[in-house]
Amino acid sequence: MSMPSSTRAPAASSQLGSLNTRIVESVSDCVAILALDGQLLYLNSAGPKLMELAADSVILNRPFAELFESDSKAAVQSGVV
C-alpha cells in the first residue's frame, strides 16, 4: 500500500523519484507524460529514437499530437483528449 506523499519523509520522496526516473529511463519503450491538455511534459531517452525524431528537436511543452504525421495526428488527438 502506498503512503500519501505528504506522509513520506523528504529524503524518501526524493529517493522514490530518483528510482522511478531510473526505471523509466532503463526501458526500451517510449514513455511519455502528458498534461491534461495534451502538452508533452516528459519523454524518456528511448522516445525520440522510437519516434524517429532528431536528437536536437525541441519537443517538450508542445502538443504531443504535433509530433505525428497528419494521417496519425487525429488518432493521437482522440487518444489524448
FIPALUM-332819 format. One record per residue (C-alpha): residue number from 1; residue in one letter; x, y, z. Coordinates in steps of 0.2 Angstrom, whole numbers, plus 5000, padded with zeros to 4 digits. Example, Ala and Ser with C-alpha at 12.3 -4.5 7.8 and 13.67 -1.06 7.14 Angstrom:
2
  num  residu  east  north    up
    1       a  5062   4978  5039
    2       s  5068   4995  5036
REM end
This chain:
81
  num  residu  east  north    up
    1       m  5000   5000  5000
    2       s  5007   5017  4995
    3       m  5008   5031  5008
    4       p  5002   5048  5003
    5       s  5016   5059  4998
    6       s  5013   5071  5012
    7       t  5017   5057  5025
    8       r  5034   5052  5017
    9       a  5050   5060  5023
   10       p  5058   5072  5010
   11       a  5073   5060  5008
   12       a  5061   5045  5005
   13       s  5051   5055  4992
   14       s  5067   5061  4983
   15       q  5074   5043  4983
   16       l  5057   5036  4976
   17       g  5058   5050  4962
   18       s  5075   5045  4958
   19       l  5071   5027  4957
   20       n  5056   5030  4946
   21       t  5066   5040  4934
   22       r  5080   5027  4933
   23       i  5066   5014  4929
   24       v  5058   5024  4916
   25       e  5075   5028  4908
   26       s  5080   5010  4908
   27       v  5066   5003  4897
   28       s  5067   5002  4878
   29       d  5049   5008  4876
   30       c  5043   5025  4873
   31       v  5037   5033  4889
   32       a  5028   5050  4888
   33       i  5020   5060  4902
   34       l  5007   5072  4895
   35       a  4997   5086  4904
   36       l  4978   5085  4903
   37       d  4978   5097  4888
   38       g  4990   5086  4878
   39       q  5006   5095  4881
   40       l  5021   5084  4881
   41       l  5029   5086  4898
   42       y  5042   5072  4898
   43       l  5049   5059  4886
   44       n  5061   5046  4891
   45       s  5078   5044  4881
   46       a  5070   5030  4870
   47       g  5056   5040  4865
   48       p  5064   5051  4852
   49       k  5073   5036  4844
   50       l  5057   5026  4843
   51       m  5048   5041  4836
   52       e  5062   5045  4824
   53       l  5064   5062  4830
   54       a  5080   5072  4828
   55       a  5091   5072  4843
   56       d  5091   5091  4844
   57       s  5072   5093  4842
   58       v  5063   5104  4854
   59       i  5048   5094  4859
   60       l  5044   5097  4877
   61       n  5029   5109  4881
   62       r  5022   5106  4864
   63       p  5006   5097  4859
   64       f  5010   5079  4858
   65       a  5000   5076  4843
   66       e  5011   5089  4833
   67       l  5025   5076  4833
   68       f  5015   5064  4821
   69       e  5011   5065  4803
   70       s  4994   5072  4798
   71       d  4987   5055  4795
   72       s  4991   5049  4813
   73       k  4988   5066  4821
   74       a  4969   5064  4823
   75       a  4971   5046  4831
   76       v  4983   5053  4843
   77       q  4972   5068  4847
   78       s  4957   5057  4851
   79       g  4968   5046  4862
   80       v  4975   5061  4872
   81       v  4959   5071  4874
REM end
